[in-house]
Amino acid sequence: MLPWAQTDACGNAQVNPSSEQIEKVVDLIYDAAAENDLWRNVLTAVADLTNSQGGILFGVSFDTRAIHYEFNGRLNEEYNRYYQERHMQNPYADYMVHQPVGRVVLSDEIMELWKFRATSFYDDVFRPQNITHSALMALAAQRDFRVAFNICRSESQGQFNPEEQRLLEWLSPHLRRSAALGFRLEGYRSIRDAAFDVLDRLSDGVAIFDRSARILFANAAARRIEAEGMLRLHPSIAMAAPAYSSRLIALIKPALTGGAGGTMSFPNGTDGRLLTIMVSSIRGRSVGLLSDAGFKDAAVLIFIIDPANRRSIPLGQIMHAYGLTHAEARVALAVSSGHTVGETARLLNLSPNTIKTHLRHVFAKTSTGRQAELAGLITAIGTVLLSTERE
């Protein structure tokens, strides 16, 4: 654990979170992957750990300058609306679009405070909330879309000190992993709910390992990938090429003790196409639920993702994963298959305007900004071309 300081250079008392407090926040971060409303609790918890005022997380499309979802932790909703209405283009957004995912950026790096106070952005959004300093981080990025995470402080709270910045940097991979798990929502919810029948229907390979890296569970897709010789799950996980095995072990090792894990790609031995492995620790509510289901000491979750493996799953699962209506799910599957709005309207026997309305709702609920992003997301969770069979 990081050596948190209790006082700053001037002898002022600073927040000194215990290991137990930090572990509880990390558990909460992973719970938010499956229950998005918990992001509000994550934001306030991280703000408390860093002696800050509050925070906000939002998904934003820089091309369209649109917010697709937002979770607010103790900040003023009225001024957040002003942000969306008047200041989607602002110094912070212009700077952060060029920053790598996971890097903690302090607002003073973007613009000195005296200059920032001279902007209408500050006058309309920050001054009324008495916010003068922020720590910003991109948690995920896909084309023009980013998931942004901001923690804000008042003038009396001052700048983030080095220990607080280090704490945010330490939390960064966990925040990023939770955001990534959110994109694999159906699989992660199934893990959380111990719904192994659902896991066996997913086209993603899913495997669970204990704290000794021994296999506890592998779904049908993971077993098929093992049978094809792309990797080995029994008695311990390994890959055919030693270099890839070393990279995978390097991701699994920290996850065994609660670390954030990571992502790697490797080539299929038959045609060279790239598959992706995402490694995450199992934390929070999932630990108890899996233990109750008979999987003692479950510690690591692995997704094996083959973008070429597109297999139909029921619309109900898509509706559950993203909160879509039946009509919205049908539209999402149709347009993700490459159909235009006109083609989708004819296919579903609806008007083009109705399709456009459903599509706007789908973009908002799936945190995507355009058809190509939606197609990538639908592909990633294992869905396929729209079935012509009536639901």
DRENZAKE-340376 format. One record per residue (C-alpha): residue number from 1; residue in one letter; x, y, z. Coordinates in Angstrom, 3 decimals, decimal comma, always signed. Last residue first. Layout:
<atoms>
ATOM;NUM;A;X;Y;Z
...
</atoms>
This chain:
<atoms>
ATOM;391;E;-39,202;-12,018;-31,675
ATOM;390;R;-39,999;-12,493;-35,344
ATOM;389;E;-37,239;-14,272;-37,264
ATOM;388;T;-35,204;-12,084;-39,575
ATOM;387;S;-32,380;-12,174;-37,067
ATOM;386;L;-30,402;-8,951;-36,832
ATOM;385;L;-26,738;-9,523;-37,427
ATOM;384;V;-24,872;-10,639;-34,367
ATOM;383;T;-24,332;-10,176;-30,658
ATOM;382;G;-21,144;-11,129;-28,839
ATOM;381;I;-20,622;-8,282;-26,407
ATOM;380;A;-17,870;-6,781;-28,538
ATOM;379;T;-19,914;-6,923;-31,725
ATOM;378;I;-22,618;-4,764;-30,133
ATOM;377;L;-19,979;-2,291;-28,989
ATOM;376;G;-18,255;-2,119;-32,353
ATOM;375;A;-21,561;-1,690;-34,168
ATOM;374;L;-22,561;+1,100;-31,780
ATOM;373;E;-19,277;+2,873;-32,421
ATOM;372;A;-19,780;+2,617;-36,200
ATOM;371;Q;-23,366;+3,902;-35,928
ATOM;370;R;-22,512;+7,074;-34,038
ATOM;369;G;-22,139;+8,531;-30,581
ATOM;368;T;-22,037;+5,607;-28,214
ATOM;367;S;-22,770;+5,599;-24,494
ATOM;366;T;-25,086;+2,590;-24,807
ATOM;365;K;-28,093;+4,394;-23,304
ATOM;364;A;-27,553;+7,671;-25,170
ATOM;363;F;-26,826;+6,045;-28,526
ATOM;362;V;-29,847;+3,759;-28,131
ATOM;361;H;-32,143;+6,693;-27,317
ATOM;360;R;-30,978;+8,564;-30,415
ATOM;359;L;-31,475;+5,378;-32,448
ATOM;358;H;-35,054;+4,972;-31,256
ATOM;357;T;-35,854;+8,500;-32,437
ATOM;356;K;-34,088;+7,951;-35,776
ATOM;355;I;-35,986;+4,691;-36,311
ATOM;354;T;-39,274;+6,464;-35,590
ATOM;353;N;-38,364;+9,164;-38,103
ATOM;352;P;-37,533;+6,503;-40,722
ATOM;351;S;-41,029;+5,011;-40,285
ATOM;350;L;-41,383;+1,448;-39,047
ATOM;349;N;-41,787;-1,905;-40,799
ATOM;348;L;-38,733;-3,402;-39,070
ATOM;347;L;-36,850;-4,225;-42,266
ATOM;346;R;-38,205;-1,195;-44,125
ATOM;345;A;-37,201;+1,197;-41,341
ATOM;344;T;-33,828;-0,534;-40,964
ATOM;343;E;-33,176;-0,097;-44,690
ATOM;342;G;-34,044;+3,593;-44,481
ATOM;341;V;-31,889;+4,158;-41,390
ATOM;340;T;-29,017;+2,350;-43,091
ATOM;339;H;-28,248;-1,287;-42,321
ATOM;338;G;-24,688;-2,149;-41,366
ATOM;337;S;-25,309;-4,918;-38,838
ATOM;336;S;-25,028;-2,423;-35,970
ATOM;335;V;-28,017;-0,647;-37,547
ATOM;334;A;-30,198;-3,726;-37,207
ATOM;333;L;-29,036;-4,795;-33,759
ATOM;332;A;-29,595;-1,348;-32,289
ATOM;331;V;-33,014;-1,032;-33,972
ATOM;330;R;-34,150;-4,346;-32,488
ATOM;329;A;-32,846;-3,305;-29,062
ATOM;328;E;-34,672;+0,033;-29,266
ATOM;327;A;-37,976;-1,698;-30,064
ATOM;326;H;-37,606;-4,105;-27,132
ATOM;325;T;-36,752;-1,225;-24,811
ATOM;324;L;-33,123;-0,727;-23,920
ATOM;323;G;-31,670;-0,738;-20,396
ATOM;322;Y;-28,195;-1,528;-21,636
ATOM;321;A;-27,517;-5,073;-20,448
ATOM;320;H;-31,149;-6,013;-19,835
ATOM;319;M;-32,325;-5,020;-23,325
ATOM;318;I;-29,330;-6,751;-24,869
ATOM;317;Q;-30,149;-9,897;-22,883
ATOM;316;G;-33,789;-9,704;-23,900
ATOM;315;L;-32,790;-9,496;-27,550
ATOM;314;P;-31,695;-13,104;-27,264
ATOM;313;I;-28,152;-13,998;-28,291
ATOM;312;S;-26,925;-14,461;-31,848
ATOM;311;R;-23,319;-15,414;-32,431
ATOM;310;R;-20,544;-13,267;-33,837
ATOM;309;N;-17,079;-14,807;-33,428
ATOM;308;A;-14,902;-12,551;-35,580
ATOM;307;P;-14,374;-10,096;-32,712
ATOM;306;D;-12,848;-12,903;-30,591
ATOM;305;I;-12,815;-11,835;-26,937
ATOM;304;I;-11,345;-13,904;-24,126
ATOM;303;F;-12,634;-12,460;-20,830
ATOM;302;I;-10,729;-13,347;-17,668
ATOM;301;L;-11,890;-12,995;-14,059
ATOM;300;V;-9,510;-13,380;-11,146
ATOM;299;A;-9,980;-13,993;-7,417
ATOM;298;A;-12,516;-16,691;-6,655
ATOM;297;D;-11,442;-17,977;-3,215
ATOM;296;K;-14,289;-20,488;-2,997
ATOM;295;F;-16,473;-21,035;-6,040
ATOM;294;G;-19,456;-22,836;-4,548
ATOM;293;A;-22,239;-20,436;-5,531
ATOM;292;D;-22,043;-18,769;-2,111
ATOM;291;S;-18,385;-18,034;-2,822
ATOM;290;L;-19,354;-16,555;-6,166
ATOM;289;L;-21,870;-14,267;-4,468
ATOM;288;G;-19,445;-13,255;-1,747
ATOM;287;V;-16,682;-12,267;-4,168
ATOM;286;S;-19,018;-10,599;-6,677
ATOM;285;R;-20,186;-8,077;-4,079
ATOM;284;G;-16,856;-6,277;-4,075
ATOM;283;R;-13,964;-7,705;-6,009
ATOM;282;I;-12,979;-10,120;-8,726
ATOM;281;S;-9,658;-8,976;-10,205
ATOM;280;S;-9,636;-8,252;-13,895
ATOM;279;V;-7,951;-9,683;-16,984
ATOM;278;M;-9,060;-8,832;-20,526
ATOM;277;I;-7,777;-11,107;-23,273
ATOM;276;T;-8,131;-9,983;-26,877
ATOM;275;L;-8,024;-12,051;-30,050
ATOM;274;L;-6,170;-10,948;-33,148
ATOM;273;R;-6,573;-12,730;-36,460
ATOM;272;G;-3,543;-14,799;-37,478
ATOM;271;D;-5,498;-17,371;-39,482
ATOM;270;T;-4,805;-20,643;-37,692
ATOM;269;G;-2,725;-19,693;-34,640
ATOM;268;N;-5,074;-16,895;-33,552
ATOM;267;P;-2,927;-13,920;-32,719
ATOM;266;F;-2,627;-12,363;-29,243
ATOM;265;S;-3,988;-9,202;-27,664
ATOM;264;M;-3,517;-7,879;-24,133
ATOM;263;T;-5,636;-6,174;-21,472
ATOM;262;G;-5,119;-5,329;-17,814
ATOM;261;G;-5,275;-6,530;-14,214
ATOM;260;A;-6,487;-3,992;-11,627
ATOM;259;G;-4,856;-5,360;-8,516
ATOM;258;G;-6,780;-7,325;-5,900
ATOM;257;T;-4,147;-9,874;-4,895
ATOM;256;L;-4,681;-12,277;-7,785
ATOM;255;A;-5,073;-9,261;-10,118
ATOM;254;P;-1,401;-8,388;-9,544
ATOM;253;K;-0,279;-11,792;-10,915
ATOM;252;I;-2,810;-12,071;-13,739
ATOM;251;L;-1,447;-9,281;-15,922
ATOM;250;A;+2,207;-10,377;-15,681
ATOM;249;I;+1,064;-13,964;-16,221
ATOM;248;L;-0,541;-12,883;-19,495
ATOM;247;R;+2,595;-11,100;-20,679
ATOM;246;S;+4,771;-14,110;-19,823
ATOM;245;S;+2,388;-16,473;-21,593
ATOM;244;Y;+2,482;-14,248;-24,684
ATOM;243;A;+6,286;-14,416;-24,787
ATOM;242;P;+6,257;-18,179;-24,137
ATOM;241;A;+4,095;-18,812;-27,237
ATOM;240;A;+1,549;-21,590;-26,782
ATOM;239;M;-0,321;-19,829;-24,017
ATOM;238;A;-0,712;-20,621;-20,325
ATOM;237;I;-3,393;-20,925;-17,658
ATOM;236;S;-2,988;-23,574;-15,004
ATOM;235;P;-4,138;-27,197;-14,821
ATOM;234;H;-5,806;-26,642;-17,185
ATOM;233;L;-6,642;-23,378;-19,000
ATOM;232;R;-4,385;-23,680;-22,039
ATOM;231;L;-4,412;-21,213;-24,901
ATOM;230;M;-5,092;-21,048;-28,630
ATOM;229;G;-5,139;-24,842;-28,953
ATOM;228;E;-8,572;-25,157;-30,572
ATOM;227;A;-9,745;-27,079;-27,504
ATOM;226;E;-8,798;-24,101;-25,306
ATOM;225;I;-10,872;-21,751;-27,470
ATOM;224;R;-13,783;-24,189;-27,218
ATOM;223;R;-13,464;-24,353;-23,435
ATOM;222;A;-13,483;-20,561;-23,277
ATOM;221;A;-16,629;-20,397;-25,436
ATOM;220;A;-18,392;-23,040;-23,336
ATOM;219;N;-17,730;-21,245;-20,063
ATOM;218;A;-14,701;-21,871;-17,882
ATOM;217;F;-14,911;-22,198;-14,101
ATOM;216;L;-12,610;-22,715;-11,131
ATOM;215;I;-9,224;-22,715;-12,895
ATOM;214;R;-6,207;-22,529;-10,617
ATOM;213;A;-4,426;-19,159;-10,376
ATOM;212;S;-3,571;-19,795;-6,693
ATOM;211;R;-6,030;-17,095;-5,638
ATOM;210;D;-8,789;-18,824;-7,583
ATOM;209;F;-9,502;-18,514;-11,299
ATOM;208;I;-12,653;-17,678;-13,269
ATOM;207;A;-12,909;-18,037;-17,047
ATOM;206;V;-15,105;-16,352;-19,648
ATOM;205;G;-14,754;-16,803;-23,423
ATOM;204;D;-16,912;-14,293;-25,224
ATOM;203;S;-19,658;-15,832;-27,375
ATOM;202;L;-21,978;-15,810;-24,381
ATOM;201;R;-24,425;-18,682;-23,959
ATOM;200;D;-22,378;-20,445;-21,261
ATOM;199;L;-22,269;-17,242;-19,246
ATOM;198;V;-26,064;-17,087;-19,174
ATOM;197;D;-26,290;-20,581;-17,681
ATOM;196;F;-23,584;-19,554;-15,216
ATOM;195;A;-25,709;-16,848;-13,646
ATOM;194;A;-23,557;-16,308;-10,533
ATOM;193;D;-25,261;-12,896;-10,195
ATOM;192;R;-21,978;-10,958;-10,195
ATOM;191;I;-20,520;-13,202;-12,874
ATOM;190;S;-23,677;-12,778;-14,970
ATOM;189;R;-23,500;-9,037;-14,465
ATOM;188;Y;-19,914;-9,122;-15,691
ATOM;187;G;-20,808;-11,095;-18,801
ATOM;186;E;-23,741;-8,861;-19,682
ATOM;185;L;-21,779;-5,698;-19,008
ATOM;184;R;-18,692;-6,277;-21,071
ATOM;183;F;-18,585;-2,525;-21,777
ATOM;182;G;-18,982;-1,948;-18,039
ATOM;181;L;-15,984;-4,188;-17,499
ATOM;180;A;-13,924;-1,613;-19,399
ATOM;179;A;-15,152;+1,199;-17,123
ATOM;178;S;-14,328;-0,945;-14,095
ATOM;177;R;-10,848;-1,605;-15,479
ATOM;176;R;-10,280;+2,119;-16,022
ATOM;175;L;-11,317;+2,990;-12,465
ATOM;174;H;-9,079;+0,231;-11,112
ATOM;173;P;-6,172;+1,391;-13,286
ATOM;172;S;-6,586;+4,991;-12,007
ATOM;171;L;-6,856;+4,265;-8,280
ATOM;170;W;-3,066;+4,432;-7,802
ATOM;169;E;-2,903;+7,629;-9,859
ATOM;168;L;-5,651;+9,143;-7,718
ATOM;167;L;-3,724;+8,168;-4,568
ATOM;166;R;-0,534;+9,637;-6,028
ATOM;165;Q;-2,328;+12,930;-6,629
ATOM;164;E;-3,516;+12,961;-3,055
ATOM;163;E;+0,026;+12,310;-1,833
ATOM;162;P;+1,474;+15,021;-4,095
ATOM;161;N;-0,975;+17,712;-2,852
ATOM;160;F;-4,083;+18,532;-4,811
ATOM;159;Q;-4,492;+22,287;-4,940
ATOM;158;G;-6,514;+24,218;-2,417
ATOM;157;Q;-9,289;+22,998;-0,122
ATOM;156;S;-10,149;+26,651;+0,613
ATOM;155;E;-10,435;+27,362;-3,128
ATOM;154;S;-12,859;+24,490;-3,589
ATOM;153;R;-11,960;+21,132;-5,054
ATOM;152;C;-13,180;+18,979;-7,952
ATOM;151;I;-12,663;+15,343;-8,992
ATOM;150;N;-13,196;+14,666;-12,691
ATOM;149;F;-13,650;+11,378;-14,594
ATOM;148;A;-14,170;+11,476;-18,354
ATOM;147;V;-15,366;+8,589;-20,540
ATOM;146;R;-14,358;+9,443;-24,073
ATOM;145;F;-15,872;+9,189;-27,546
ATOM;144;D;-14,129;+10,522;-30,678
ATOM;143;R;-12,589;+7,179;-31,652
ATOM;142;Q;-12,966;+5,043;-28,554
ATOM;141;A;-11,537;+6,293;-25,284
ATOM;140;A;-11,887;+5,035;-21,728
ATOM;139;L;-11,095;+6,302;-18,247
ATOM;138;A;-9,966;+9,810;-19,221
ATOM;137;M;-8,738;+11,617;-16,105
ATOM;136;L;-9,147;+15,045;-14,561
ATOM;135;A;-8,095;+16,472;-11,195
ATOM;134;S;-9,751;+19,806;-10,540
ATOM;133;H;-8,998;+23,100;-8,797
ATOM;132;T;-11,013;+26,306;-8,363
ATOM;131;I;-14,538;+25,185;-7,546
ATOM;130;N;-16,660;+27,646;-5,556
ATOM;129;Q;-19,846;+26,205;-7,066
ATOM;128;P;-20,931;+29,539;-8,562
ATOM;127;R;-17,326;+30,134;-9,765
ATOM;126;F;-17,054;+26,812;-11,576
ATOM;125;V;-19,809;+26,649;-14,190
ATOM;124;D;-20,742;+30,062;-15,587
ATOM;123;D;-17,802;+32,213;-14,465
ATOM;122;Y;-15,186;+29,500;-15,046
ATOM;121;F;-16,387;+28,765;-18,570
ATOM;120;S;-16,749;+32,523;-19,147
ATOM;119;T;-12,975;+32,698;-18,827
ATOM;118;A;-10,938;+35,190;-16,715
ATOM;117;R;-10,806;+32,813;-13,750
ATOM;116;F;-8,909;+30,317;-15,911
ATOM;115;K;-6,144;+32,848;-16,526
ATOM;114;W;-5,657;+33,440;-12,797
ATOM;113;L;-5,837;+29,686;-12,177
ATOM;112;E;-3,061;+28,777;-14,590
ATOM;111;M;-4,328;+26,606;-17,410
ATOM;110;I;-4,070;+22,941;-18,328
ATOM;109;E;-1,363;+22,008;-15,844
ATOM;108;D;-3,238;+23,920;-13,137
ATOM;107;S;-6,223;+21,660;-13,836
ATOM;106;L;-4,332;+18,593;-12,661
ATOM;105;V;-4,098;+15,726;-15,134
ATOM;104;V;-4,181;+12,096;-13,971
ATOM;103;R;-3,277;+9,829;-16,889
ATOM;102;G;-5,558;+6,804;-17,281
ATOM;101;V;-6,288;+7,158;-20,992
ATOM;100;P;-3,683;+9,237;-22,779
ATOM;99;Q;-4,194;+12,993;-23,130
ATOM;98;H;-5,070;+14,679;-26,447
ATOM;97;V;-8,810;+14,982;-25,792
ATOM;96;M;-7,913;+16,286;-22,329
ATOM;95;Y;-6,648;+19,663;-23,540
ATOM;94;D;-9,637;+20,703;-25,659
ATOM;93;A;-12,003;+19,351;-22,996
ATOM;92;Y;-10,351;+21,400;-20,232
ATOM;91;P;-10,120;+24,602;-22,288
ATOM;90;N;-13,823;+24,524;-23,253
ATOM;89;Q;-16,091;+23,348;-26,058
ATOM;88;M;-19,083;+21,745;-24,379
ATOM;87;H;-19,507;+25,102;-22,667
ATOM;86;R;-22,958;+26,573;-23,162
ATOM;85;E;-25,754;+23,996;-22,878
ATOM;84;Q;-23,803;+21,065;-21,457
ATOM;83;Y;-21,864;+23,152;-18,947
ATOM;82;Y;-24,971;+25,130;-18,015
ATOM;81;R;-26,654;+21,805;-17,269
ATOM;80;N;-23,747;+20,944;-14,965
ATOM;79;Y;-24,396;+24,283;-13,290
ATOM;78;E;-27,917;+23,259;-12,388
ATOM;77;E;-26,857;+19,783;-11,220
ATOM;76;N;-24,604;+21,170;-8,467
ATOM;75;L;-21,839;+18,757;-7,498
ATOM;74;R;-22,179;+16,021;-4,857
ATOM;73;G;-21,196;+13,062;-7,036
ATOM;72;N;-22,815;+13,421;-10,426
ATOM;71;F;-23,078;+10,617;-12,937
ATOM;70;E;-23,544;+11,600;-16,581
ATOM;69;Y;-24,529;+9,927;-19,816
ATOM;68;H;-24,392;+10,731;-23,537
ATOM;67;I;-22,972;+14,256;-23,297
ATOM;66;A;-22,778;+15,814;-26,766
ATOM;65;R;-20,110;+17,871;-28,503
ATOM;64;T;-20,911;+16,017;-31,764
ATOM;63;D;-17,310;+15,250;-32,625
ATOM;62;F;-16,119;+15,323;-29,015
ATOM;61;S;-18,606;+12,678;-27,934
ATOM;60;V;-18,840;+12,666;-24,155
ATOM;59;G;-19,426;+10,028;-21,501
ATOM;58;F;-19,588;+11,524;-18,047
ATOM;57;L;-18,183;+11,152;-14,566
ATOM;56;I;-18,455;+13,927;-11,962
ATOM;55;G;-16,807;+14,741;-8,692
ATOM;54;G;-17,156;+16,235;-5,258
ATOM;53;Q;-15,660;+18,749;-2,821
ATOM;52;S;-12,257;+17,233;-2,220
ATOM;51;N;-10,371;+15,907;+0,804
ATOM;50;T;-8,760;+13,193;-1,357
ATOM;49;L;-10,466;+10,182;+0,231
ATOM;48;D;-13,709;+12,167;+0,493
ATOM;47;A;-13,669;+12,999;-3,218
ATOM;46;V;-12,951;+9,340;-4,002
ATOM;45;A;-15,994;+8,329;-1,941
ATOM;44;T;-18,173;+11,035;-3,512
ATOM;43;L;-17,262;+9,896;-7,011
ATOM;42;V;-17,637;+6,197;-6,216
ATOM;41;N;-21,065;+6,801;-4,668
ATOM;40;R;-22,212;+8,559;-7,836
ATOM;39;W;-20,684;+5,723;-9,861
ATOM;38;L;-23,019;+3,399;-7,946
ATOM;37;D;-25,792;+4,317;-10,399
ATOM;36;N;-23,961;+2,239;-12,996
ATOM;35;E;-24,611;-1,073;-11,285
ATOM;34;A;-22,496;-3,709;-13,070
ATOM;33;A;-19,239;-1,786;-13,430
ATOM;32;A;-20,156;+0,221;-10,309
ATOM;31;D;-19,448;-2,861;-8,159
ATOM;30;Y;-15,828;-2,644;-9,329
ATOM;29;I;-15,452;+0,930;-8,062
ATOM;28;L;-17,208;+0,009;-4,804
ATOM;27;D;-14,633;-2,705;-4,142
ATOM;26;V;-11,895;-0,131;-4,788
ATOM;25;V;-13,569;+2,259;-2,328
ATOM;24;K;-13,729;-0,439;+0,340
ATOM;23;E;-10,054;-1,257;-0,241
ATOM;22;I;-9,138;+2,413;+0,236
ATOM;21;Q;-10,968;+2,647;+3,543
ATOM;20;E;-9,393;-0,600;+4,795
ATOM;19;S;-5,906;+0,547;+3,824
ATOM;18;S;-6,481;+3,653;+5,893
ATOM;17;P;-7,006;+7,071;+4,383
ATOM;16;N;-4,748;+9,859;+5,621
ATOM;15;V;-6,443;+13,111;+4,671
ATOM;14;Q;-4,102;+15,968;+5,341
ATOM;13;A;-3,259;+18,055;+8,433
ATOM;12;N;-1,201;+21,155;+7,659
ATOM;11;G;+2,493;+20,988;+8,588
ATOM;10;C;+3,613;+23,322;+5,837
ATOM;9;A;+5,156;+20,517;+3,773
ATOM;8;D;+1,915;+18,542;+4,006
ATOM;7;T;+0,807;+16,377;+6,877
ATOM;6;Q;-0,436;+12,800;+7,268
ATOM;5;A;+1,458;+11,260;+4,367
ATOM;4;W;+0,153;+8,153;+2,639
ATOM;3;P;+2,771;+5,417;+2,221
ATOM;2;L;+1,167;+3,502;-0,692
ATOM;1;M;+0,000;+0,000;+0,000
</atoms>
